[in-house]
Amino acid sequence: MAVKTPPSRYSADWLDKLDGRSRVYQVLKQRHDNILSDLGGPEGMSYAQRALASRAVWLEYWIEQQERNLANGGDFDSGRYTQACNSLMGLLAKLGLKRQAKDITLADYIKQREASA
C-alpha cells in the first residue's frame, strides 16, 4: 500500500513505498534523480553510491520535518537534529559536491542526435 509521506525510520525501499501521485513523492524523487544525475547517472554509479544517495534524500526530508516542527512550536530535539545535519554533510561529502559528467559512448551520442533530429 502506497503512503503519502516517508517513514519515520529509514528503510532501503522507502521511496518505492510512497504514493507516486503525491507531491512529497514528486519532490523527493526529483531530488534523488538530481543527485544521481549530478554523479554522472545511475548507470555509472556503484551500489554504495546509490544507497548513500537514497539515505541523503531521506535524511534531508527528516531534517526539514524537524525544522518545520521547530518553526511551529512542536517537539524538537537539538541533539538529534545536529547529528542528522552532520550525517547529511558526511553523506554528501562522501558522494562528492561537484557534478560529474556522464560517460557517453559514440553510439549513445549518435542515438541522441538521431532522436533530436
Order of alpha helices (4+ residues) and beta strands (2+ residues): alpha-alpha-alpha-alpha
